[in-house]
């Protein structure tokens, strides 16, 4: 699914200048680990998810927008796999049984990120002096869908073609890697590894 910048901005309710300044300062996280789109004025549903998750991290953790965007870009692959799993869980699955983007930090500013089953990831990266904050991907998906619908944008029923271990997902991931390569060759965007 592709749509223009105007549609993207209407979903978030921000103006073009603000979005442009954020892009210039590296404060945007787009889909597939990108900071800017591979093609001018071409955005998709994963850009919405990455931007929304970045905004949630800033709002909930009270960290710098640029740092939040870097975290989302750096964990793009885990986010895609997490979305693929979350989309296939039974409706009504409690957050503890769902998939979360978990950020743990300590009083010295050390940050760790984990993506996976909420309870397991909280236990893995929390503890000692690390305080975890879990953002359920189900919540991110629902909020993105609601905002898109409010802006008149119809999103696909599922964002990913199958579960992470499926052949469809693996083929799709190869296409994503080609897209990322094109973006890096154009030199117009930062591509996280």
Legacy VTK file of the C-alpha trace (Angstrom):
# vtk DataFile Version 3.0
C-alpha trace
ASCII
DATASET POLYDATA
POINTS 193 float
0.000 0.000 0.000
1.347 3.433 -0.937
0.055 6.883 -0.124
1.419 10.408 -0.227
2.880 12.658 2.413
-0.378 14.572 2.806
-2.192 11.400 3.851
0.606 10.465 6.259
0.498 13.914 7.849
-3.299 13.840 8.167
-3.117 10.554 10.088
-0.762 12.170 12.623
-2.290 15.627 12.558
1.036 17.396 12.007
2.004 19.955 9.397
4.510 19.478 6.604
7.110 21.871 8.049
7.183 20.064 11.397
7.559 16.703 9.698
10.282 18.056 7.407
12.248 19.489 10.340
11.982 16.182 12.203
13.288 14.365 9.138
16.181 16.818 8.843
17.136 16.260 12.507
16.829 12.451 12.252
13.765 12.367 14.493
11.602 10.226 12.207
11.517 6.460 12.162
9.894 5.014 9.090
9.233 1.419 8.174
12.080 -1.034 7.584
14.654 0.943 9.585
14.592 4.035 7.384
14.755 7.676 8.432
13.342 8.978 5.140
11.288 7.280 2.435
13.150 5.547 -0.376
10.994 7.412 -2.900
9.748 10.984 -2.628
6.174 11.270 -1.376
5.752 7.473 -1.051
4.759 6.105 2.339
3.115 2.919 3.561
1.520 1.273 6.564
4.868 0.344 8.135
5.838 4.010 8.117
2.671 4.707 10.118
3.538 1.951 12.597
7.122 3.131 13.081
6.127 6.773 13.490
3.331 5.878 15.909
5.573 3.644 18.017
8.189 6.421 18.136
5.566 8.889 19.385
4.382 6.408 22.035
7.944 5.877 23.273
8.487 9.639 23.585
5.168 10.109 25.354
5.536 7.205 27.777
9.285 7.279 28.495
9.807 11.018 28.178
12.960 10.504 26.114
14.310 12.562 23.242
12.475 12.139 19.921
15.713 11.440 18.063
16.677 8.664 20.492
13.212 7.109 20.274
13.390 7.150 16.460
16.868 5.570 16.559
15.561 2.760 18.796
12.653 2.015 16.456
14.897 2.116 13.360
17.515 -0.101 14.995
14.933 -2.771 15.892
12.986 -2.730 12.625
13.326 -6.453 11.915
12.198 -7.510 15.387
9.288 -5.092 15.049
8.206 -6.665 11.742
8.380 -10.153 13.229
6.510 -8.985 16.321
3.756 -7.426 14.198
3.484 -10.670 12.175
3.019 -12.686 15.365
0.657 -10.197 17.027
-1.612 -10.021 13.965
-2.161 -13.769 14.175
-2.965 -14.038 17.881
-6.543 -14.730 18.871
-8.609 -11.603 19.381
-8.853 -10.727 23.067
-5.436 -12.146 23.966
-4.347 -10.302 27.132
-1.366 -7.985 26.806
0.749 -10.322 28.934
0.264 -13.021 26.259
0.818 -10.664 23.356
3.916 -9.201 21.763
5.503 -6.047 23.182
8.208 -3.574 22.292
9.936 -3.348 25.681
12.370 -0.616 26.633
14.270 -0.873 29.903
16.384 1.915 31.325
18.324 2.646 34.468
19.119 5.824 36.413
22.364 6.281 34.429
20.561 6.398 31.074
21.465 2.903 29.881
18.742 1.591 27.557
17.952 -1.937 26.377
15.244 -2.985 23.927
13.550 -6.326 23.465
10.652 -7.428 21.287
8.646 -10.553 21.919
6.127 -12.060 24.334
5.523 -9.290 26.865
6.089 -11.163 30.086
9.171 -13.015 28.840
10.879 -9.889 27.469
10.100 -7.859 30.592
11.741 -10.589 32.690
14.733 -10.838 30.339
15.694 -7.183 30.147
14.202 -5.893 33.381
15.688 -6.436 36.796
18.903 -5.356 38.474
18.601 -1.599 38.027
16.737 -1.760 34.721
13.108 -0.624 34.784
11.110 -1.998 31.815
8.246 -0.304 30.008
6.263 -2.556 27.703
4.356 -1.166 24.737
1.948 -3.833 23.451
2.087 -4.078 19.665
-1.650 -4.799 19.714
-2.146 -1.310 21.138
0.100 0.240 18.481
-1.789 -1.604 15.711
-5.200 -0.572 17.045
-4.221 3.077 17.482
-2.690 3.274 14.001
-5.825 1.716 12.491
-8.076 4.129 14.377
-6.028 7.198 13.375
-5.864 6.044 9.746
-9.605 5.411 9.633
-10.271 8.844 11.161
-8.142 10.356 8.368
-10.059 8.395 5.691
-7.294 5.860 5.018
-8.201 2.194 4.753
-5.390 -0.110 5.824
-5.005 -3.779 4.882
-6.494 -6.356 7.258
-3.014 -7.721 7.987
0.220 -5.776 7.495
2.422 -8.844 7.062
1.989 -11.776 4.634
2.341 -14.536 7.232
4.029 -15.592 10.456
7.808 -15.013 10.637
8.653 -18.675 9.994
6.469 -18.902 6.854
7.794 -18.982 3.295
5.592 -15.967 2.430
7.168 -13.870 5.178
10.690 -14.889 4.170
10.016 -13.979 0.508
8.505 -10.678 1.580
11.537 -9.966 3.769
13.775 -10.407 0.705
11.692 -7.737 -1.055
12.058 -5.496 2.001
15.844 -5.913 1.833
15.795 -4.862 -1.840
13.743 -1.792 -0.877
16.255 -0.950 1.878
19.130 -1.378 -0.561
17.479 0.994 -3.045
16.971 3.509 -0.239
20.630 3.310 0.793
21.883 3.597 -2.816
19.856 6.747 -3.364
21.731 8.290 -0.475
18.665 10.189 0.638
18.073 8.257 3.832
19.808 6.629 6.746
19.373 2.877 6.812
19.745 1.086 10.144
21.499 -2.301 9.936
LINES 1 194
193 0 1 2 3 4 5 6 7 8 9 10 11 12 13 14 15 16 17 18 19 20 21 22 23 24 25 26 27 28 29 30 31 32 33 34 35 36 37 38 39 40 41 42 43 44 45 46 47 48 49 50 51 52 53 54 55 56 57 58 59 60 61 62 63 64 65 66 67 68 69 70 71 72 73 74 75 76 77 78 79 80 81 82 83 84 85 86 87 88 89 90 91 92 93 94 95 96 97 98 99 100 101 102 103 104 105 106 107 108 109 110 111 112 113 114 115 116 117 118 119 120 121 122 123 124 125 126 127 128 129 130 131 132 133 134 135 136 137 138 139 140 141 142 143 144 145 146 147 148 149 150 151 152 153 154 155 156 157 158 159 160 161 162 163 164 165 166 167 168 169 170 171 172 173 174 175 176 177 178 179 180 181 182 183 184 185 186 187 188 189 190 191 192
